[in-house]
Amino acid sequence: MTEANPRTTTAAGMAPWVAAFDYAVDAWQRSILFWDVLRQRGNQYREHMAKQAPHVLQFQGELVLDGRTLPRPVNYVLAKITPPADVLVSSKARPFVIVDPRAGHGPGIGGFKADSEIGVALKAGHPCYFVGFLPNPVPGQTIPDIMVAEAAFLERVIALHPEAEGRPVIVGNCQAGWAMMLVAATRPELCGPLIVAGSPLSYWAGVRGVNPMRYTGGFLGGSWLTALAGDLGHGVFDGAALVQNFESLNPANTLWSKQYDLYAKIDSEGPRYLGFERWWGGHVLLNAEEVQWIVDNLFVGNRLASAEIVTEDGVRIDLRNIRSPIVCFCSKGDNITPPPQALGWILDLYGSVEDIRANGQTIVYAVHESVGHLGIFVSGSVARKEHQEFASNIDLIDCLPPGLYEAVLTPLAAGTDPKGLVSGDYIARFEARDLDDIRALGGNDLADERAFAAVARLSEVNLGLYRTFVQPWLRPMTTEQSAELLRWLNPLRLPYELLADDNPLVAPVAAMAEWVRENRRPAAADNPFLAAQELVSQQIEAALEGYRVWRDGVAEASFYAIYGSPLVQALLGLRASDAPPRARPGRDPAELAFVRERIEMLRTGMTEGGLREAVVRALLHIGLPAKAADERSFAMIRKIREEQEQGVPLPAFKALVRDQFLMLLLDEKRAIASLPELIRGRETEARAAFPLVEQVARAHGELGEEAEARLQRIGEIFDAARGEGSGKTGQRRPGAAAE
């Protein structure tokens, strides 16, 4: 659609009837153009859905592995993204694997724009792969089958990059985030850092008055309706039903704002609207068994964060088995996956940060203040900030010592990076946090947990009743033809199907729109009737928003009145005097024995090693008071590593950092007192080592008082080991690093 002339005229001094006439012509023309865009949308939909593998990727790629060829076939595929001509990727850089959500829409949203998760990964020099899916599932495929396939994809990526420094980085959006967490928990050896964006992991969690979607299972009586939808679909679940849930969250946008914005800005909004609708209207299908597993185990059962899920192969899924860093990116503006649902699993699994460290896990979280759910992995501004910083600092994230951190991104001000250590427009710091920081974002109390546990119990009862008394006679009555008719009549699909050139009532709109574009007469920007139109729109939007607030308030109050009732809970087998309905999962005795053995190894290993261990331990000791890792310090370490003929491989460096950090946590006084034993016999190398320690320690700016004192003490230890005993720091010329 071509753009019309901008509204450069003015209505000042016009007679009212002239302004009214101009507005009437403009409104009529905009109406024709509006319906023409909807006609284009219908044609686009039909063309898009007719493709064998419809997607919205803006990048070219080549098929690497087709999941339909695997021993347990699925409709997923692995593709390698072809970098643009002006982008160079390194064979040593660890590959990124972007996994798109299969939650009703088709694939490609992770590479929907140039500024996207795929775009920033390529720009950072990483080879990039994309995991997508076909619109129709393989008959009989299950969630465990998909887990096996995704593990096979990772195995293939690893085999294709033998020189890469580390395992692949996995980016999972929304549904794909929890799906890849399942894979990482069962096959931890295949995974590098995991970035889960807008992904729900603790499904009951939320804040009263803010997160209404979590109450849906209660009002539906559990998952029996999911089984009914699958049976009516002849064993197939229509993804459009999932999209309807998203649409219902914001009636003001769904019923009015989205269409009004197109109408009001019809001269410029068409291409953007059509681009988004190509993805939003590309609904896919899922097997009924897949959706039933998801609803029973996750959305209603909430079994993931309590390690209650056992696969059909007998494997218990425990997120504590994940050994690579986990980055959880969420937003306070996300009404689909609010921060409590994205981060509550940490509280479900761990009683303290010490538990996280004892498990050897590194968890990083980032909370955006306002962006919506789709913006987390679609917004160009988010891609240029958060995702770019994650990609640029992925090696730093991988080397963070075990613990809980928050990613804090500060705009790069002039003069704050004189050494050129920052790769982007922001300075990334990973600051240590406590579980109380997660609790401060909101969550459930014990009464809330019991109410949701009551829903889970009722769901099991209703599902059993449905399967016993309804399913046996309903399934034989459905056919593929009846299921296809129901899908065609879906209120989300029908507008796409009807408003296309195949409809003889719509076809003439194209000719009318072409004439309007040639004779476009937009009203003046200050036309009073345009202002009145905008005012009416705002009132309609406010009314719909008011309805939403009332609806959500009534729904929440009703939910707790029903499922918070002691009588209802008692009928469902719950008592107020019982323990919490979801206890924190216990630890395997063998794992506890391993932890004890590991602690003893660390204690006895404090005097083992050499100058490399001494330098890393010294740097960690200096940085402990700040309780943060700054990308500038790590960039300085990387720069020093690159200058060496034989630098330490990244996996070995990561293990070194973790061991030395844990030694400091176990007994910091003894760990520092042991430094001379590590340096002894390496006096020549030590002459060059301390200036490099100081260079790295000061890379991010001035040190605090305590850190400065620690640096001074480390200088004295290095001097004493060299037999100098000067105790002076900052006077030595940096030489070759001993790393």
N, C-alpha and C positions, 0 to 999 in steps of 0.2 A: 504494500500500500504506500503510495507516495505521500509526502507531507504537503499540506496546504500552506498558503501564505500565513505568516503569524499575524496576530491581532495587533496591528500597529496603529489602527485608527482609534479615534476617541469619540465618546458619546457626549462630551461636554457641550452644552448649548443646544443639544438636539431636542426637538419637540417630543413629548412622551409617546405619541403615536408612532413617530419614526423609530424611536428606540425599541418599541414593542414589535414593530414590523421587522426590524433587523434581527431581533432575538428570535422571532417566530421562524424566519428563514433559516437562521443558524441552527435552531433546535431541530427543525425538520431535516436539514442536511445531516446533522450529527446522528439523528435516528437512523437514516438510511445507511450511513457509514458504519454505525454500531452493528446493525444487523448483517452488514456485509462481512465484518470481522468475525461474527459468529458463524457465518456461512463458511468463511475460510477455515475457521476452527474445525468445523465438521468435516470438510474435505481433508484437512491435515490429519485429523483423527483416523479417518478411513485409510488414508495412505500409510500412516504410521503403523496401524495395527495389522495391515496386510503384509508387513515385512516378516521375514522368518525370525529375525532377532532385533526387534525394535529397541532403540535406546536413544538417549539424548546427549551422548558424549560429543564434545567439541574437539576431540583428539582422534587421530588415526591410530589403529592398532592391528596386531596380527594374532590370530588364534594360536594359543600354546597348548591348551589341553581342554578337551570337551568332556564334561562330566558324564555325558550319556554313554561314553565308551568305557567307563570304569566298571569294576566288578559289581559294585552297588550303584547303578546308574542314577544320576540326578540331572536336573535341567540347568545346572550351573556351568559356567565356562570361565576359563582363565585366558586373558589376553594381555599381550605385552604392548604398552603404549609406545608409539613412535615419537621421539622427541621432535619438536619443531626445528627447522633448519638452523635457527640462531641459538639453540640450546645444546650444550655439551654435557654429557653425563660421564661419570668416572666408573671404570670397571671395579675399582676398589671400594666405591661407596656402596653401602648396604642398600639393597632394593627396597622400595616402598610397595606395599600391596594394599590397594584401596578396595574396600568391600562395600558395595552399595546395599541399602536396606531393601528387603523383599517384604514390604508391609502394605501392599495394595497397589503401589505404583511400579512402573518399569524401572530398569537400571539406567545409570548415567548421571545421576545428580551430583556425584562426587567429581565429575569433570564437565559440568554443565557450562562453565565459563572458562576463559583463559586464566582468570584469577580464581583458582579453585584448589582443592586439595591435591589434585594431580598436577596442576600448573606449578604450585609452589614447590612440590617435591622435585619436579624436573628442573626448576630454576636453581634449586639447591645442589644440583649435580647428581641426583640419585636416579638410577633406573627405576622405572615405574610399571607396575602391573595392575590390572583391573579385574576384579571378580564380579561378573554380572550373571544374568540368568535369562532364560527364555520365558515367554508369556504363559506357557502351559507346563505343568509339572509332569514328570515321568510317573506313570501309574504305579502306585505303591511306595513311592519314595517317602522317607521319614526324616525327621530332624537328625537322628543319629546318622542316617545315610549322608546327609549334607555335611555333618561334622567330619566324617571319613573323607568325603570328597575335598573339603577345604584343606584338610591335612595333606592330601595328595598334591593339591595345588602348591602348598608351601614347600613340599619336598621337591617338586619340579623347579620352583624358583631358586631354591638353595643349590640344586645341581647345576643350574645355568650360571651361577655366580660364585665359582669356587674361590675367587680372589677377594671377595667382599669381606670387609672388616665387620663381622657380626651377622647375626641372623636377620631376616627381613623385618622391617618395620611394618606393622599392621595397623591400618586405619579403618575402623568399623563405624559406620554411621547408623544411628538409631537401632533398628532391629539387628543389623549386622554387627553392632558392637557387642551385644550379649552373645550372639552366635559365635563370634571369634573368641570371646572369653571362654566359652565351652570348649573350643578347640584347644586353647592355650592351657586350660586346666587338665586336659586329658593327654595332650602331646606337648608338654612345655619345652621339650628340646628343639622344637621347630620354630619357635617364636622369638623375635626380638621385641623391642618395646611395642606396647599396644596403646594406640590412641583411640579411645571410644568417645565419640562425639554425639551428645544428645541421646545417650543410650540408657534405657531404664534397666536397673539391676536390682533394686529393692522396691517391689511393686506396690506394697501397701503404704509406703511412706508418703508424707506430704504435710501440708500446713492447712489447718482448718480455715475455710473462707477463701482459699486460693486454688486448690487443686481438685476440681470436681470430677475429673475423669476416673479417678481411682474408685469412685462409688458405683460405677456402671455395673460391675459384676453383681453387686448386691441387689440392684433394682431389676436385674434380669433373672434373679434367682440362681445365679451360678452359670455353669458352662453348658447346661442342657440345650440352650438356644443355639449355641455353636454347633452342637451335634445335629439339631434340627436343620440348620442352614446347610450343613454338609450333606445331609440326606436328601433335602430338596434339590440340591445341586448335583445329585447322582454321584456322590463321592468326591465332588469338587467344591471348594469354597471360593466364592467370588470376592476378590480383593477390593472391589468397590464398596463392600460392606464395611471394611476397615476404614476406607477413606471417608465414608459417611460419618463415622465416629469423630474423625478429626474436624470435619466440616461443622458438626453440631456444636463444637466448643465455642465458636465465635459467630453467632447468627448475624451480627451486624455486618461482618465482613462477607460471610457466605451469601446472605440474602440481599445485601445492598451495596456495600462499599466497593467490592471488587468490580461489579458491573458499572456502578456509577463512575468510578475513576476512569474506566475505559470510555464511557459516554462523554464525560466532561473534557477529556484530553484526547479525543478521537483522532486528532490530526498528528499525534506523536506517539500515542500509547499502544497502537496496534501491534507492532513487531514484538515489543516486550511481552505483551499479553499472550500473543500466539506462541512465543517461545516457551513461556512457562506452562501454558495449557497443553503443550505437546507432551510434557512430562506428567502434569497433574491428571490429565485424562487418559493416560496410558495404563489402564488398570490391568492387572495380571491375575492369574488363578493360582490357587494352592490346593494341595490335597487336603481333604477333610481331616485326615489323621494328623497332618502337620499342625493345623490350626488348633485341633483339640489338644495336642501335646503342649502347645504354647500356652493356651488358656488355662489348662488344668495345672501345669507345673509352674507357670510364671505369673500370669496376671491375676488369677484367682488363688492358686495355691501358694505362690510366693516361696517356692522351695529352693530357689537358686542360691540365695545368700545364706541359707542355713545348711547347705550341703546335703539336702534330702533327695536330690534327683539321682536316680540310678538308671543308666541306659539299659537297653535290651540286651547288651553284651555283659551286663553285670558290673559296669564301671561306675563308681560313685564320683559325681562331679563336685569337686571342692575347689573353690577359687583360690584357696591358700596354696594350691599346688603350682600356681603360676610363678615362674621364676624370673620372668623379664619384667622391667618396669611397666607400670600401668598409668596412663595419663587419661584422666576423666575430665572432659570438657563439657560444661553445661552452662545454663543461663537462667537468671532470675525471671527473664521474660518468656521462658518456654513453658507453655501451659500443657504440653504433652509429656515432657520429661523434665519436671522441675528438679532443682538441685537435691532435695531429699531423696528422690527416686534414683538419681544418678550416683549419689554418694552414700546413701544409707547402708549399703552393703558393707561398708568399712566398719560401721558400728555393729552390724549383725555378726561379723566374723571376729572382731578383735576387741579386747577389753581395754587396751592401752597401746600407745605407740611402741612400748617395749615389746608387746606381743608381735607387732608388725616387724620389728627389727629381729626378734628371735626367729621369726619365720623366714628371714632373709628377703623380705619383699620391699620394693620401692614403689610408693604410690604418690603420684603427683595429680593435683586437681587445679582447675582454672574455672572461675565463675565469671561469666559475662554479666553485665548489669542489666541489659535490656533486650538483646536480640531474641527473636522468636525461634521456634523449633527449627524451621527450615533454614533460617539464617545461619545457624551453627555450621552447616556444611554447604550453604549456597551463597551466602553474602560475600561479595568481593572484598568488602572492608575487613570482614573476619578472616578471610583467606590471607589478605595482605598483612594481617597483624598476628593473630593467634596461631593459625596453621603455618604461616611462614616461620614464626619463631620456633614452633615445635620441630619443623623440618630442619632448620638451621642448627638447632641445638640438640639434635637427637642423640649424638654421641655423648654429650654432657649428661643428658637425662639417663642414658644407659649406664653411666659411671657414677651416678649419685649413690651414696651409701644407703643402706636400708633405712626406711623411715617414711614419714608422711610429710609432703611438701605442698606448698601452694606456688603456682607459677605467677610471678608478679612482673608485668611488662610495663616499663617506664619509657615514655618517648625520649629519643636520643636528642639531647640538647647540644647546642654548639659548644665545643670545647670540652665535652665530657669524654671524648674518645680520641685523645691525641695520638695514640699508638695504632689506630685503625683496627681495633680488635672486635668491633661490633659489626655483624654482617648485614643487619637490616636497619629499620627505622626505630627500633625499640631495643632497650637493654633488658635482657631476660635474667631474672634472679629467681632462684628456687629456694624459698624460705621455709624453714622447718615449722611444722604446725602440730597441734595436739588434737585429740579427738573432740575436745570441747569446741574447737573451731568448726568442726563438722556439725556438731549438735546445734551450734548457734544459727545454722541455716534453716533449722526447723525439722520437725519429725514427730513421730507418734509417741504417746505415753502408753502405759500399760492398758488403760481402758480402750484406747484406739486399737491396739493390737488384738484385744479380745473381740472387738466388733468385727474386724476383718477375718479373724479366725472363725467366727460364727458363720460368715458368708462362705468360707471354704468348706465348712462342715455341711451347710445346707446345699452347696453345689454338688457335693458327692451324693447326697440323698436324692436330689432332683435328677441328677444324671442317671443314677441307678433306676429310678422310676421310669424315666424316659426310655432307657434302653430295654427295660423289661416289658413295658406295656404299649409303647408307641412305635419304637423303631422296627420291630418285627413285621408290622403290617404296612408301615409307611414306605420302607425301602422298595418293596416290590411294585409299588404304585408309581414310582418316579422313573422317568426315562431320560435319555440324553436330550431328546427333543424338548421335553418339558423344562429341563434344567436350562437349556439354551434360551428358551423363551423368557424365563424368569430373569436371566442375566440381561437380555436385550431390553426388558421393561424396567430395569433398575433406574430409579430417578436420577442417578448420576450419569448413567450411560445414555439415556434416552435423548437428552438435548444434543449430544454429539451426533447421534445417529440421525435425528430428524432434520437438523439444521445443516443440510449439505445439498449439493447440487442434484443429488438423486431425487430429492423431493421437488416435484414440479412447482410447488408454491414458493419455493425458496430460490430456484434458479434465476428468475428475473431480477433478483436483488443485485446481481453482479453488474448488469447493464445500467441500472439506476445509480449504483454507487460510482460507476465510471463517469457518468454524466455529472454527478455532484462534484466529484474531484476536479473536473474541468471547469466548473462554474462555482467553485467554493466561495461563500461569502460569510466568513466568521464575524460574529458580532464584536463590537469594540470591547476591549478588556474592562472598561469602566461602565459598561452597559448595566443599568440598575436591575434589569431583569436577570442578568447573570448572577448578580449578588443575591437576589431573592432565591434563585435556583440553589445556590450554595447553602443558603440559610435553611431551606427546606431539607436539603440533603443532610445537613448536620442534625436537624431535629429528628429525622427518621433514624439516623445512626444512633443518636442518643436514646431514642425510644427502644430500639432493639437492644442496645447495651443495658438499659435499665431492665428490660425483660430478662436478659441473661443473668444479671446479678440476682434478681428475684428468683428465677428458676433454680440457679445454683444454690442459693441460700435455702430454699425449700427442700431441695434434694438432699443437701447435707444434713439439715435438721431431721428430715425423715429417716435418713440412713441410720443416724445414731439413736433415734427414738426406737427404731425397730431392732437393729442388731446390737445396740448397746443395752437393751433391756435384759435384766437378770433372768426373767422368765424365758425369753427366747434363747438366751445362751444356755440356760439349764436344759431346755428341751433338746438342744443340740449337743449336750454332753460337756458343756463348759461350766466351771464354777469360779466365782470371784476369788475363792481361796486357793485355787490352783496356781501352779508356777506359771511363768510367762508361756503363752501358747507356742512360741517359737524360741526354744532355748538356743544359746550360742553353741555351735557344734564343738564336740570335744576333740582332743588331739590323739592321734594314734600313738600307742605306747612305743612302737618302734621309732616313730618320728621324734618323740620326746627323748628317747635314748640317744638318737643321733644328735640332737641339739646339745645334750650334755657332753657327748664325746667331742662335738665341735668346739664347745666352750673350752674344754680342757686342751684341745689342740692349739687354740688361739693363745691360751695362757702360756703354754710351753714354747710356743713359736715366737714369743716377743723378742727373744735374743737371736733368732734365726734370720738369715737373709744378709743383705749387704747395703751398699750406699743407696741403691734404688729404693729399698724399703724405708731407709732412714729419711730420705727426702720426702717421700709421700706421707709418712707418718708426721714429719715436722710440719708440712703444709696443712694437713688436717688439724693438727694441734693448734696452729696459729688461727685457723679459720673457725674453730669451734665456738668462740664467743659470739660471732655474728649469726650463727645458726642459719646460714644461707650459702648457696653456691651461685657465683656470678659468672656469666658467660665470658666476661673479659679475662678472668683468671684461667678458665679452661682454654680459651683461645690462645693464651700465652703458652700454656702447656703444649697445645697442639703445634704451635709454631716452633717450639723447641724440639719436639719430636720429629718434625719434618726436616729440621736441620741436621739430624743425626743420620749416620750411615745405616745404622740398624736400630731403629726405634722399636719400642715394645709394641707388639700387636694389641689392638684395642681390647679384645676379650681378656688377654692376660693383664692389661692395665686395669680393667674393670675389676677383676678378681683381686688384684693387688690393693686397690683403693678400698674395697669392701673389707678385706682382712685387716688392714691397718686401722680402719675406722672402728671396727668391732673391738680391736685390741684396746683402743683408747677408751671406748665405752666400758669395757670390763675393768680396766685398772689404768687410768690415765697417768697416774704418778709413776707406776712401774714402767709403763710403755715409754715414757720420755726418759726415765733413768736408764733405759736399755739402749738408747741411741748410740752412746760411745762404743758399745760392743759391736754394733752394726757397722760403724765407720772404721773401727780399728783395722789396720792393715791396708787401708785404701786412702792414705793421706794425700797422695798426689791428686786423685780424683776429687777428694773433698775440697781441695783448694778452689776448684771451679764450681762446686755444687752449691755452696751457700749463696753466692751472688744470684744464682738462678732461683733459689728458694725465695729470696727477697724480691726478685723481679716479679715472680708469679704472685706473691702475697700482696704486692702493691699495685697489681695490674688494674684493679677496679677503683683505685683512688686511695684516699687517706685511710689509715687503719684506726680503729678505736684504741682507747687507752690500754685495755687488757690485751688486745691483739698485738699492740706495739710492744708491750712488756714480754709477751710470749716470743715474739720475733727476736728480741734482744737475748732472751734466754737461749733460744736455739742457736744464735750466733756464738754465744759463749761455749755451748757444747761442741759445735763444729770446730771452733778455734782450739779448744782444749784437746780435742782428738787429734788435731794437727800439730800439737805441741807449741802453739803460739800463745794461747792464753790471753790475747789482747782484749777479748770481749767486745770489740768495736764492730759495728755493723754498718753496711752501706758504703764501705770504702774500697770494695774489691771490684776488679774488672770481671765481668761475666766471661767465662771461658766455655769450653765444650762441656755439654751436659753429661752427667753420669747416668742419665736415665737409660 
